[in-house]
């Protein structure tokens, strides 16, 4: 570890040791505002991007793009999201071996990308599809490497709480994507679909290169791990988070599948319309908990009392914010459904009112997800989500035949409450050193000494 990095760690610890709760709260609020502004700009640019490709590609090709992009984003998100969150936790904790874990992540990025690319190549070659779509899929395989790179440098920026840099890079990424997409669409050809995906891949690659330069040169340079098991430990830490991500995605969609199976597509529409509103509103707690995560991870490593105090205040803040939003949404549910979806969705008003209670529980749950990760309890997180999915499935399966969309709401609420109780118990009875800490300091100290 370089002397510059040691000085940086020392300065951070000096600053944090005297940081008041007000200063911590101010930092979280400031970073949340930065993320909010960037998200608004990115959302606006994303609308422009969607309009461009839907206008130039046409309905059928646009649908093909949606399927391809969703598949490759999901394929990279599941293995890389866990690694990203674990790296953030370790970098935020300012551990001596964070640079070696970053080096391991850089190597695993290539390995994971190669494995995913090989699997995707075989699948694309075997599935029957038009030549244009097949070409777009092969370009999408190259796109995965850019997506995996973004996950790595963002971990460094988040770990050092450089949210303004991350926000600037996100906006730049979307600007380049729109610009490159506009340019490639000026040439109308049978390869337009592949060109659009290639434009996104090129934009991601450029921004990832800039992100690497900023994060590695200014904050934390990756080092080759001194021991092989660092790679295995990083995977061991990351895989449960990836599994938890899969379970969370399943929990968010299981009611839709059950409704379609037991009641038909019409009932799915009644439930899905207000559920999309709830999914958009859950972005609000995520914007707060993201900048709080590095601080929670640091406090969990250094001072259990400060960790619990900060977590308690954040839970209280989330409850207050959720109360205001959910009460307003409950009161305006009729107006919102009528304006957004029309008279044909009048049955969705009752569904939205039930989903207000689901949204209320989702707010603290989004915080507890990151709290468990901060404590190194990702195995407990996975168990909690297993219980969530099982309870959601059982309740929804029993109630949907008689209650329809309302039964789906009750199933979702039951799963969220189960996760809330499970996480609360896991955090309340957590003991220092319990769980799966990112680094076994004694073991690694001996290895470094050797």
C-alpha positions, -999 to +999 in steps of 0.1 A: +000+000+000+015+034-010+023+061+015-002+084-003-030+059+003-020+056+040-021+094+044-055+094+028-068+068+051-054+086+081-070+119+071-104+102+065-102+085+100-093+119+116-122+136+099-147+108+108-136+104+143-148+139+151-178+139+128-210+148+145-243+131+137-254+165+121-224+164+098-231+128+088-267+136+081-257+167+061-233+146+040-260+120+033-286+147+024-261+165+001-251+132-017-288+122-020-295+156-037-266+151-061-279+116-070-315+130-074-304+157-099-283+132-119-312+107-120-336+134-133-312+144-161-305+107-170-342+100-170-348+128-194-320+117-217-333+081-215-367+093-227-349+109-257-330+077-263-362+056-262-379+080-286-350+078-310-348+041-313-386+035-313-389+062-340-361+049-362-363+012-356-400+007-357-423-013-333-409-048-341-372-039-340-378-018-309-393-048-291-363-069-302-340-043-287-359-043-254-356-081-251-319-081-260-309-052-238-329-065-208-313-100-212-277-088-213-283-062-185-298-089-163-270-114-171-243-089-160-263-074-131-267-106-112-230-116-108-216-080-109-240-063-085-229-085-056-192-078-063-200-041-066-217-039-032-189-059-015-162-037-030-180-006-018-182-020+017-145-029+019-133+003+003-155+024+026-141+005+056-106+017+045-092-017+049-055-022+042-062-049+016-089-030-003-065-024-032-059-062-035-096-069-035-100-043-063-072-060-082-091-093-078-123-077-090-105-064-121-093-100-129-127-116-121-144-090-144-125-105-173-132-141-162-169-135-156-172-116-189-156-145-207-178-171-191-210-151-198-198-144-233-192-181-240-226-191-226-243-163-245-225-173-277-237-209-275-273-198-267-274-173-295-260-199-320-285-225-310-317-204-309-335-198-341-336-160-349-332-137-379-297-128-390-301-091-379-311-102-344-283-127-341-258-100-351-272-077-325-269-104-299-232-109-307-226-072-303-244-074-270-219-100-259-192-074-263-214-049-245-213-070-214-176-063-208-183-025-208-212-031-183-190-052-160-163-024-161-188+002-150-196-019-119-159-019-108-151+018-110-184+028-095-174+008-064-143+029-059-163+062-064-190+051-040-166+038-014-148+072-013-182+090-014-174+107-047-211+108-057-207+140-077-181+123-100-203+092-103-233+114-112-213+133-138-201+101-154-237+087-155-249+118-173-219+117-197-226+080-204-262+088-213-252+118-234-227+098-254-253+070-258-279+094-272-253+110-295-238+078-308-273+063-313-284+093-333-254+091-355-257+054-363-294+057-370-288+082-398-276+052-418-307+031-425-297-006-430-307-041-419-280-038-392-295-008-374-304-030-344-268-041-339-256-006-345-278+008-317-265-018-292-229-011-304-235+026-298-244+019-262-214-004-258-190+022-272-204+049-248-201+026-218-165+017-228-155+053-231-170+063-198-156+032-181-121+041-193-125+076-178-139+062-146-109+038-143-086+068-148-103+089-122-108+063-095-075+044-099-051+074-102-068+097-077-083+073-051-073+037-050-050+018-074-057-020-079-029-044-068-024-080-077-036-101-047-007-116-027-028-147-020-050-168-043-078-171-018-086-134-021-103-142-054-122-170-037-132-149-007-144-121-030-166-146-049-177-161-016-188-127-004-204-117-038-223-148-047-249-146-018-256-110-028-261-121-064-285-149-052-303-123-031-306-101-061-322-130-081-346-137-052-356-100-049-363-099-086-384-131-083-403-115-053-411-085-074-426-106-102-440-137-086-475-122-081-476-112-118-469-148-128-494-162-104-521-137-115-515-146-151-517-184-143-547-183-120-568-153-132-557-144-167-540-114-184-568-090-176-563-093-139-525-089-144-531-055-160-553-044-131-524-052-107-494-043-129-506-007-136-505+006-100-476-017-092-455+002-118-462+034-098-450+018-066-418+005-084-410+041-095-415+055-060-391+030-044-363+050-061-367+076-034-354+055-005-327+041-027-314+076-034-310+081+003-296+047+013-270+046-015-249+075-001-255+062+035-242+027+026-204+037+027-209+054+060-228+025+075-201+001+063-174+022+079-192+026+112-200-012+112-163-019+111-152+009+135-179+017+160-210-005+166-227+023+187-224+049+159-236+023+134-268+016+155-274+052+162-272+061+125-293+032+115-320+041+141-321+077+128-323+066+092-351+042+099-370+070+117-365+093+087-376+066+063-408+060+083-416+097+083-410+101+045-429+069+038-459+081+059-461+113+039-458+097+005-481+068+012-508+089+028-508+113-002-508+084-026-536+067-008-557+099-009-550+106-046-552+070-058-585+075-077-572+106-095-538+090-103-553+059-118-579+078-138-553+103-152-526+078-158-545+048-172-581+058-179-616+045-169-608+010-180-585+006-149-610+017-123-605-016-104-568-006-100-578+021-075-584-004-047-552-022-057-532+010-054-546+016-020-534-018-008-501-012-024-496+019-004-491-003+027-466-024+007-447+008-003-446+019+034-428-013+044-405-012+013-389+021+026-373+006+057-366-027+040-345-010+014-324+004+043-322-030+061-308-046+029-278-024+030-275-026+068-271-064+066-245-060+039-226-034+061-224-060+089-212-087+066-245-107+069-252-114+033-259-150+041-287-138+065-299-115+037-302-145+014-321-165+040-344-135+046-352-133+009-359-170+007-384-166+035-399-136+017-404-154-016-418-185+000-443-166+022-452-143-008-459-174-030-479-193-005-502-164+005-507-152-030-514-187-043-540-192-017-557-158-020-555-150-057-582-175-069-608-158-047-595-122-043-576-116-076-553-086-076-561-079-039-548-113-031-516-105-049-513-073-029-517-093+004-491-118-008-466-090-016-472-073+017-468-106+036-434-111+020-423-076+027-433-079+064-415-112+067-383-096+053-387-067+077-391-090+108-362-113+097-338-084+091-348-066+123-341-098+143-307-104+125-295-069+132-308-068+168-290-100+177-259-093+156-226-096+176-193-081+166-173-104+144-204-124+135-213-131+099-190-130+070-167-100+073-150-090+040-115-096+055-102-119+081-076-095+094-055-120+114-053-145+086-043-119+060-018-102+084+000-136+088+000-141+050+014-106+044+041-112+070+051-144+053 
